Amino acid sequence: MVEKVITLENISLLDFLGSGNENVRQIAAAFPESKIVSRGNEIRIQGRAPEILRINDIINMLLQHYHRFGHITPDQVKDYISMEGVPFEENQKNDVIVYGNKGLVVKPKSANQRKLVEACFKNDLVFALGPAGTGKTYIAVALAVRALKNREVKRIIITRPAVEAGENLGFLPGDLQEKLDPYLRPIYDALSDMVPSEKLKFYQETRVIEIAPLAYMRGRTLHDAFVLLDEAQNTTSEQIKMFLTRMGPNSKVIITGDQSQVDLPKRQKSGLSESLKVLKDVKGIGVVNLSGKDVIRHKLVKAIIEAYEKSESEKNEIKDEYYRRKGSE
C-alpha cells in the first residue's frame, strides 16, 4: 500500500469538493480498491501505486479546471474520470483544438464540448444546440481556425441571420454592414482570440475569412470551406434550406442554435427546429446537445438558465392541465 497526501491551497473547499464532499466521493466510487479521504484542506489517498497515479492525474485536472472556472460540478468530475488511462499532460495536449494569441490554448472544457469536437471530425455537417454560454460558437470558430491552419480548407465563412433580438436594425446608424457588426461581435471576439490581428485583417481583406449576413449566401456554392451558421434558431425554413444546399465539395458545416431563444416574429416557425425533424434519418449528420451543465461563463449564468428552464416547464404543465380540463368538459 502506498499513501499520497494532496494539500488544497487557495481554493474554496465547497466549490472544489462539492456539497458533502460529493466530488471526492465520486472519485472514490470509481476506484473502490483505493481509500480516498478528505479532511480539511487535505485529500489522503491509499492504494496501489498505478491507481494512485491515476487518481492524482484526475485531481490535477480538476484543480486546473477549478483555477480557471472557480468551481467543480459532479458532472465535470465524471467527465475527467472517464478519461481513463490517459496521463494528465498527454490528455491536455491531445485535447487542444488550436493555439491562440498570447499563449491562449483553446480546448473543450466539458464532455459535450468534446462531443462537438468529435462530431465535427466524423461528420461534414454538425448541429450544435444549447443555451447561451455553453461555448458552442467559440468551439465552432476554433475548429474552423484549426482547419484553415492545417490547410484542410481554403477559407472560413461565418454567417448568421439578420434578426433583431428585441431591437430595430433600422434605427442603428450606418450602412447594412455597420448595422450588423454588433450582432457579429461574438464572432469577431472569438477570431481575435485565435488569429493575430494583422493576419486576421489580411484574411478578411482577401476573403479567406468572410463574415456576412445569411442573405449573402444565396446563389453561392461554398466549396473548400469551413462554414459556420450561428444563431440558426432565427432562420426561417426557406433560409436554412437555402443555406444547407450551398454545401460544396470539401466543405465542413457547423450550425449552432439555441431553440429557447427564437427572435422571429410570432407565428413564424424556426427553420432550425424544422430542419432537425426533416434530417433526423439522414446519415452523415451529427447532432450535439449542450445544456446548462456545459456553461463556462460566470457561475450565475448556469443558475439563470436553470431558473428559466424550470419556469418554462411549469408554464407548459399549467397549459397542459388547462387543455386536459377543457377537453374533459
C-alpha positions as CSV (number, residue, x, y, z in Angstrom):
1,M,0.0,0.0,0.0
2,V,1.2,3.5,-0.9
3,E,-0.1,6.7,0.5
4,K,-0.2,10.2,-1.0
5,V,-1.5,13.4,0.5
6,I,-2.6,16.3,-1.7
7,T,-2.9,19.7,0.0
8,L,-5.5,22.1,-1.4
9,E,-4.4,25.7,-1.2
10,N,-6.0,29.0,-2.2
11,I,-9.4,27.4,-3.2
12,S,-12.9,27.3,-1.8
13,L,-13.3,23.8,-0.4
14,L,-17.1,23.8,-1.0
15,D,-16.7,24.8,-4.7
16,F,-13.9,22.2,-5.3
17,L,-15.0,19.2,-3.1
18,G,-18.7,19.7,-3.6
19,S,-21.6,19.6,-1.2
20,G,-20.9,16.9,1.4
21,N,-17.6,16.1,-0.4
22,E,-19.7,14.7,-3.2
23,N,-16.9,15.2,-5.8
24,V,-14.4,13.3,-3.7
25,R,-16.9,10.5,-3.0
26,Q,-17.5,10.2,-6.8
27,I,-13.7,9.7,-7.3
28,A,-13.6,7.1,-4.5
29,A,-16.5,5.2,-6.0
30,A,-14.6,5.0,-9.3
31,F,-11.6,3.5,-7.6
32,P,-13.0,1.0,-5.0
33,E,-9.6,-0.6,-4.4
34,S,-8.2,2.6,-3.1
35,K,-9.1,4.6,0.0
36,I,-9.7,8.3,-0.5
37,V,-10.4,10.6,2.5
38,S,-10.9,14.3,2.6
39,R,-10.2,16.1,5.8
40,G,-9.9,19.9,5.9
41,N,-7.8,21.0,3.0
42,E,-6.1,17.6,2.6
43,I,-7.0,14.7,0.4
44,R,-5.4,11.5,1.6
45,I,-5.1,8.6,-0.9
46,Q,-4.1,5.0,0.0
47,G,-3.8,2.1,-2.5
48,R,-1.6,0.6,-5.2
49,A,0.9,2.9,-7.0
50,P,-0.6,2.8,-10.5
51,E,-4.1,3.6,-9.2
52,I,-2.8,6.4,-7.0
53,L,-1.0,7.9,-10.0
54,R,-4.3,7.8,-12.0
55,I,-6.3,9.5,-9.1
56,N,-3.5,12.1,-8.8
57,D,-3.9,12.9,-12.5
58,I,-7.7,13.3,-12.1
59,I,-7.3,15.6,-9.1
60,N,-4.7,17.7,-11.0
61,M,-7.1,18.1,-13.9
62,L,-9.8,19.1,-11.6
63,L,-7.6,21.7,-9.9
64,Q,-6.6,23.2,-13.2
65,H,-10.3,23.3,-14.2
66,Y,-11.2,25.0,-10.8
67,H,-8.5,27.6,-11.1
68,R,-9.9,28.6,-14.5
69,F,-13.6,28.5,-13.8
70,G,-14.0,28.7,-10.0
71,H,-16.0,25.6,-9.3
72,I,-16.3,21.9,-10.0
73,T,-19.6,20.0,-10.6
74,P,-20.2,16.3,-10.2
75,D,-20.7,16.0,-14.0
76,Q,-17.3,17.5,-14.6
77,V,-15.8,15.0,-12.2
78,K,-17.5,12.2,-14.1
79,D,-16.1,13.6,-17.3
80,Y,-12.5,13.7,-16.1
81,I,-12.8,10.2,-14.6
82,S,-13.9,8.9,-18.0
83,M,-10.5,9.9,-19.5
84,E,-9.2,6.6,-18.3
85,G,-5.7,5.5,-19.0
86,V,-4.6,8.9,-20.4
87,P,-1.8,10.7,-18.5
88,F,-2.6,14.3,-17.4
89,E,-0.1,16.0,-19.7
90,E,-0.9,13.8,-22.7
91,N,-4.6,14.4,-22.3
92,Q,-4.1,18.2,-22.1
93,K,-2.0,18.1,-25.3
94,N,-4.4,15.9,-27.3
95,D,-7.4,18.0,-26.3
96,V,-6.1,21.2,-27.8
97,I,-8.1,22.4,-30.8
98,V,-5.9,25.4,-31.6
99,Y,-3.3,27.6,-30.0
100,G,-4.4,31.2,-29.9
101,N,-2.8,34.6,-29.2
102,K,-0.7,35.4,-26.1
103,G,-0.4,31.7,-25.1
104,L,-4.1,31.0,-25.2
105,V,-4.9,27.3,-25.5
106,V,-8.4,26.5,-26.9
107,K,-9.7,23.1,-26.0
108,P,-13.1,21.6,-24.9
109,K,-14.0,22.2,-21.3
110,S,-16.9,19.8,-20.9
111,A,-18.0,16.4,-22.1
112,N,-20.5,17.8,-24.6
113,Q,-17.9,20.3,-26.0
114,R,-15.7,17.3,-26.5
115,K,-18.6,15.5,-28.3
116,L,-18.9,18.5,-30.5
117,V,-15.2,18.3,-31.5
118,E,-15.5,14.6,-32.2
119,A,-18.7,15.0,-34.2
120,C,-17.0,17.6,-36.4
121,F,-14.1,15.2,-37.1
122,K,-16.6,12.4,-38.0
123,N,-19.2,14.4,-40.0
124,D,-19.3,17.1,-42.7
125,L,-22.5,18.6,-41.2
126,V,-23.0,19.1,-37.4
127,F,-25.8,20.8,-35.4
128,A,-24.6,22.2,-32.1
129,L,-27.6,23.0,-29.9
130,G,-27.7,24.6,-26.5
131,P,-28.2,27.7,-24.4
132,A,-26.0,30.8,-24.1
133,G,-22.6,30.3,-22.5
134,T,-22.1,26.7,-23.4
135,G,-19.3,27.6,-25.8
136,K,-20.8,26.1,-28.9
137,T,-20.0,29.1,-31.1
138,Y,-16.5,29.5,-29.6
139,I,-15.6,25.9,-30.2
140,A,-17.0,26.0,-33.7
141,V,-14.9,29.0,-34.5
142,A,-11.8,27.3,-33.1
143,L,-12.5,24.2,-35.2
144,A,-12.7,26.4,-38.3
145,V,-9.4,28.2,-37.5
146,R,-7.8,24.8,-36.9
147,A,-9.0,23.5,-40.3
148,L,-7.6,26.7,-42.0
149,K,-4.3,26.5,-40.2
150,N,-3.9,22.8,-41.2
151,R,-4.8,23.7,-44.8
152,E,-7.8,21.3,-44.7
153,V,-9.9,24.2,-46.2
154,K,-9.0,27.3,-48.1
155,R,-11.4,29.7,-46.3
156,I,-13.7,30.2,-43.4
157,I,-17.2,31.6,-43.9
158,I,-19.2,32.6,-40.9
159,T,-22.8,33.8,-41.2
160,R,-25.9,34.4,-39.1
161,P,-29.4,35.7,-39.9
162,A,-30.1,39.4,-39.6
163,V,-32.8,39.2,-37.0
164,E,-33.2,41.7,-34.2
165,A,-33.2,40.5,-30.6
166,G,-36.0,42.9,-29.4
167,E,-34.3,45.8,-31.2
168,N,-34.8,47.5,-34.6
169,L,-31.8,47.5,-37.0
170,G,-33.3,50.3,-39.0
171,F,-32.7,52.8,-36.2
172,L,-29.0,52.0,-35.9
173,P,-26.6,54.3,-37.7
174,G,-24.5,53.3,-40.8
175,D,-24.9,51.0,-43.8
176,L,-26.1,47.4,-43.6
177,Q,-22.6,46.0,-42.7
178,E,-22.2,48.6,-39.9
179,K,-25.7,47.8,-38.6
180,L,-24.9,44.1,-38.5
181,D,-21.4,44.4,-36.9
182,P,-22.7,44.5,-33.3
183,Y,-24.6,41.3,-34.0
184,L,-21.5,39.6,-35.3
185,R,-19.3,40.9,-32.4
186,P,-19.1,37.5,-30.7
187,I,-17.6,36.0,-33.9
188,Y,-15.1,38.8,-34.2
189,D,-14.1,38.4,-30.5
190,A,-13.6,34.6,-30.9
191,L,-11.4,35.1,-34.0
192,S,-9.4,37.8,-32.3
193,D,-8.5,35.3,-29.6
194,M,-7.2,32.8,-32.1
195,V,-5.7,34.8,-35.1
196,P,-3.1,37.6,-34.8
197,S,-4.8,40.9,-35.6
198,E,-2.7,41.7,-38.7
199,K,-3.2,38.3,-40.1
200,L,-7.0,38.4,-39.3
201,K,-7.2,41.8,-41.1
202,F,-5.3,40.3,-44.1
203,Y,-7.6,37.3,-44.2
204,Q,-10.7,39.4,-44.2
205,E,-9.4,41.7,-46.9
206,T,-8.6,38.7,-49.1
207,R,-11.9,37.0,-48.1
208,V,-10.0,34.0,-46.7
209,I,-12.2,34.7,-43.7
210,E,-15.6,36.0,-44.5
211,I,-18.2,37.1,-42.0
212,A,-21.6,38.1,-43.6
213,P,-25.3,38.0,-43.0
214,L,-27.1,34.9,-44.2
215,A,-28.9,36.6,-47.1
216,Y,-25.4,37.0,-48.8
217,M,-25.2,33.2,-49.1
218,R,-28.0,32.9,-51.7
219,G,-26.8,31.6,-55.1
220,R,-23.4,30.6,-53.9
221,T,-21.7,27.2,-53.7
222,L,-19.4,27.0,-50.7
223,H,-16.6,24.6,-51.6
224,D,-13.2,24.1,-49.9
225,A,-14.6,26.0,-46.9
226,F,-15.4,25.6,-43.2
227,V,-18.8,27.2,-42.9
228,L,-20.5,28.2,-39.6
229,L,-24.1,29.3,-39.4
230,D,-24.6,30.9,-36.0
231,E,-27.9,31.7,-34.2
232,A,-29.7,29.3,-36.6
233,Q,-32.8,29.3,-34.4
234,N,-33.6,32.7,-36.1
235,T,-33.7,31.2,-39.6
236,T,-36.9,30.6,-41.5
237,S,-37.5,27.2,-43.1
238,E,-36.6,28.7,-46.5
239,Q,-33.4,30.3,-45.3
240,I,-32.0,27.2,-43.6
241,K,-32.9,25.0,-46.7
242,M,-31.1,27.6,-48.9
243,F,-28.0,27.5,-46.6
244,L,-27.9,23.7,-46.4
245,T,-28.0,23.4,-50.2
246,R,-25.0,25.7,-50.5
247,M,-22.6,22.9,-49.4
248,G,-19.9,22.2,-52.0
249,P,-17.0,19.7,-52.3
250,N,-14.6,19.5,-49.4
251,S,-16.8,21.6,-47.1
252,K,-17.4,21.3,-43.4
253,V,-20.5,23.0,-41.9
254,I,-21.4,23.6,-38.2
255,I,-24.9,25.0,-37.4
256,T,-25.3,26.4,-33.9
257,G,-28.5,27.5,-32.2
258,D,-30.5,27.9,-29.0
259,Q,-34.0,26.8,-29.5
260,S,-35.1,28.6,-26.4
261,Q,-34.2,32.0,-27.8
262,V,-36.1,32.4,-31.0
263,D,-36.4,36.1,-32.0
264,L,-38.5,35.5,-35.1
265,P,-41.9,37.2,-35.3
266,K,-44.8,35.4,-33.6
267,R,-46.3,32.6,-35.6
268,Q,-43.1,32.3,-37.6
269,K,-41.7,28.8,-37.2
270,S,-37.9,28.3,-36.6
271,G,-36.2,26.8,-39.6
272,L,-33.7,25.1,-37.2
273,S,-36.4,23.1,-35.4
274,E,-37.9,22.0,-38.7
275,S,-34.6,21.0,-40.3
276,L,-33.8,18.8,-37.3
277,K,-37.0,16.9,-37.8
278,V,-36.6,16.6,-41.6
279,L,-33.0,15.5,-41.4
280,K,-33.2,13.2,-38.4
281,D,-32.8,10.0,-40.5
282,V,-30.1,11.3,-42.8
283,K,-26.7,9.6,-42.3
284,G,-23.5,11.7,-42.0
285,I,-25.1,14.5,-39.9
286,G,-24.0,14.9,-36.3
287,V,-26.2,16.5,-33.6
288,V,-24.8,17.5,-30.3
289,N,-26.9,18.9,-27.5
290,L,-25.3,21.1,-24.9
291,S,-27.0,22.1,-21.7
292,G,-26.7,24.3,-18.6
293,K,-24.1,21.8,-17.3
294,D,-21.7,23.0,-20.1
295,V,-22.0,26.7,-19.2
296,I,-18.5,28.2,-18.8
297,R,-19.4,31.8,-18.2
298,H,-20.0,33.3,-14.7
299,K,-21.5,30.6,-12.4
300,L,-24.7,32.7,-12.2
301,V,-25.3,32.1,-15.9
302,K,-25.9,28.4,-15.2
303,A,-28.3,29.3,-12.3
304,I,-30.2,31.7,-14.6
305,I,-30.6,29.2,-17.4
306,E,-31.8,26.5,-14.9
307,A,-34.3,29.1,-13.4
308,Y,-35.7,29.9,-16.9
309,E,-35.9,26.2,-17.8
310,K,-37.8,25.5,-14.6
311,S,-40.2,28.4,-15.3
312,E,-40.8,27.2,-18.9
313,S,-41.5,23.7,-17.6
314,E,-44.0,25.0,-15.1
315,K,-45.8,27.1,-17.8
316,N,-46.1,24.0,-20.0
317,E,-47.5,21.9,-17.2
318,I,-50.1,24.6,-16.5
319,K,-51.0,24.8,-20.2
320,D,-51.3,21.0,-20.5
321,E,-53.5,20.9,-17.4
322,Y,-55.8,23.6,-18.8
323,Y,-56.3,21.7,-22.1
324,R,-56.9,18.4,-20.3
325,R,-59.6,20.0,-18.2
326,K,-61.1,21.8,-21.2
327,G,-61.2,18.5,-23.1
328,S,-63.0,16.7,-20.3
329,E,-65.8,19.3,-20.1
